[in-house]
Amino acid sequence: MRQERDKHLSANTLTENKKDNIVSATKLSIAPMMDWTDRHCRRLHRVISARALLYTEMVTDRAVIHGDRDRLLGFDPVEHPVALQLGGSDPALLAEAARIGADRGYDEINLNCGCPSDRVQSGCFGAVLMERPTLVAECVAAMGAAVDVPVTVKCRIGVDEQDPRDALPRFLETVSAAGVSRFVIHARKAWLQGLSPKENREVPPLDYPLVAEMKRAFPHLTICVNGGINSLDEAIGFLEAGLDGVMIGRAAYHQPMEVLGAADQRIWGEGREKSPVEVVEEMLPYLEAHLARGGRLHQVTRHMLGLFSGRPGARGWRRVLSTEAVKDGAGMQVLTRALAEVGAAAAAA
């Protein structure tokens, strides 16, 4: 009896520690980005930063339930902490997809309430859910009942003609009452008609003060800001201003060393900053294993194009990978040639 109780207490302690680690990791996270944040991208980002929270691409609840789970949900344990982002609006389907994701080992399940594409609108999920906070509350309540990992929400400040100063606090209040304690807020409205997804990332004005105001209005919630943040310095500025976390998307993808390279040191006081060459060297065994399984080189190296951004040899590195890694039969010699471009440029600098 005592052994069972101790085992139960130990399991609870591990669960709580895991949740604490996730909350700490949210100080800096990499945004879920369609066609970009696949398992190869996440592996690269994990080599650069041991602490940042990583996200999958958005996966619909139906795809998780009925699709190829190994392809859609597969990840390497070294990616932890890693979150699964789901798209959907049916509480029962989302609960089932969340359970599958949690069973697969994801540390967090995130509900997308921010994507403005036509595809997600037609399926009544993504940013359109900003207009349906009660439905979102039903969804996250069902998800939370199905899993023992955190259920979180990524949202906008509003959509279309909504007044964000009315819509956003109402959304946060309604959804948090259903059990969500952590929100990632993209500090722009989404326009469901008239703007493309790309324009929705750039055209609507950013309102960072409103996100900060939400933290003051809901001090018990973990509030993370997203949208238009391009550097580690900016991220640290938001943390110092009182926000709980910062999510960075395209800047982290295109300039991973600038965003993630010193993040562990400066945010968590751990580790050391690696050089881009060290990152490449750490990726080599992963690349070799990927090729041995029949994978193609560019499936991984396409995520590595920005490693030397702003450094001598960056252009040659990108040129070799862009032209050579896509060829049939491309192997590790391509990395050798690309690194030679970097070495030659550094010697000439």
HUJO-V350610 format. One record per residue. BURIAL is + if it has 16 or more other C-alpha atoms within 10 Angstrom, else -. Layout:
BEGIN
<<BURIAL> <BURIAL>>
END
This chain:
BEGIN
<<-> <-> <-> <-> <-> <-> <-> <-> <-> <-> <-> <-> <-> <-> <-> <-> <-> <-> <+> <-> <-> <+> <+> <+> <+> <+> <+> <+> <+> <+> <+> <+> <-> <-> <-> <+> <+> <+> <+> <+> <+> <+> <+> <+> <+> <+> <+> <+> <+> <+> <+> <+> <+> <+> <+> <+> <+> <+> <+> <+> <+> <+> <-> <+> <+> <-> <-> <-> <-> <-> <-> <+> <+> <+> <+> <-> <-> <-> <+> <+> <+> <+> <+> <+> <+> <+> <+> <+> <+> <+> <+> <-> <+> <+> <+> <+> <+> <+> <+> <+> <+> <+> <-> <-> <+> <+> <+> <+> <+> <+> <+> <+> <+> <+> <+> <+> <+> <-> <-> <+> <-> <-> <-> <+> <+> <+> <+> <+> <+> <+> <+> <+> <+> <-> <+> <+> <+> <+> <+> <+> <+> <+> <+> <+> <-> <+> <+> <+> <+> <+> <+> <+> <+> <+> <+> <+> <+> <+> <+> <+> <-> <-> <-> <+> <-> <-> <+> <+> <+> <-> <+> <+> <-> <+> <+> <+> <-> <+> <+> <+> <+> <+> <+> <+> <+> <+> <+> <+> <+> <+> <+> <+> <-> <-> <+> <+> <-> <-> <-> <+> <+> <-> <-> <-> <-> <+> <-> <+> <-> <+> <+> <+> <-> <+> <+> <-> <-> <+> <-> <-> <+> <+> <+> <+> <+> <+> <+> <+> <+> <+> <+> <+> <-> <-> <+> <+> <-> <+> <+> <-> <-> <-> <+> <+> <+> <+> <+> <+> <+> <+> <+> <+> <+> <+> <+> <+> <+> <+> <+> <+> <+> <+> <+> <+> <-> <+> <+> <-> <-> <-> <-> <-> <+> <-> <-> <+> <-> <-> <+> <+> <-> <-> <+> <-> <-> <-> <+> <-> <-> <+> <+> <-> <-> <-> <-> <+> <+> <+> <+> <+> <+> <+> <+> <+> <+> <+> <+> <+> <+> <-> <-> <+> <+> <+> <+> <+> <+> <+> <-> <+> <+> <-> <-> <+> <+> <+> <-> <-> <-> <+> <+> <-> <-> <+> <+> <-> <+> <+> <+> <-> <+> <+> <+> <-> <+> <-> <-> <-> <->>
END
